């Protein structure tokens, strides 16, 4: 058990406990939101335009 304590910090454990208290609907909505963000980021392209002073 001591080995697991060294892997996770107390705040991470608290976040996991809060996540387990959520309802299935809340979990589904969060997963859907993260999936939409992932799809948007996958389609995004980053274009670097050098600064041209006038």
C-alpha positions as CSV (number, residue, x, y, z in Angstrom):
1,X,0.0,0.0,0.0
2,X,2.9,2.3,0.7
3,X,4.0,1.9,-2.9
4,X,0.7,3.3,-4.2
5,X,1.0,6.3,-1.9
6,X,4.3,7.3,-3.5
7,X,2.8,7.1,-7.0
8,X,-0.2,9.4,-6.4
9,X,-0.2,12.7,-4.5
10,X,-3.0,13.6,-2.1
11,X,-4.6,16.0,-4.6
12,X,-4.7,13.3,-7.3
13,X,-6.4,10.9,-4.9
14,X,-9.0,13.6,-3.9
15,X,-9.7,14.2,-7.6
16,X,-10.2,10.5,-8.2
17,X,-12.6,10.3,-5.2
18,X,-14.6,13.2,-6.5
19,X,-14.8,11.6,-9.9
20,X,-16.2,8.4,-8.4
21,X,-19.0,10.4,-6.8
22,X,-20.3,11.8,-10.1
23,X,-23.4,10.3,-11.7
24,X,-23.2,8.3,-15.0
25,X,-24.8,11.3,-16.8
26,X,-22.1,13.7,-15.5
27,X,-19.4,11.2,-16.5
28,X,-20.9,10.8,-20.0
29,X,-21.2,14.6,-20.5
30,X,-17.5,15.0,-19.4
31,X,-16.3,12.3,-21.7
32,X,-18.3,13.7,-24.6
33,X,-16.8,17.2,-24.0
34,X,-13.3,15.8,-23.9
35,X,-14.0,13.8,-27.1
36,X,-15.2,16.9,-28.9
37,X,-12.1,18.8,-27.8
38,X,-9.9,15.9,-29.0
39,X,-11.5,15.9,-32.4
40,X,-11.1,19.7,-32.7
41,X,-7.5,19.6,-31.7
42,X,-6.9,16.7,-34.2
43,X,-8.2,18.8,-37.1
44,X,-6.4,21.9,-36.0
45,X,-3.3,23.1,-37.9
46,X,-0.8,25.5,-36.5
47,X,0.7,27.9,-38.9
48,X,3.6,30.1,-38.0
49,X,3.8,33.5,-39.7
50,X,7.0,35.4,-39.1
51,X,6.6,38.9,-37.8
52,X,7.2,41.5,-40.6
53,X,7.7,45.0,-39.2
54,X,6.3,47.8,-41.4
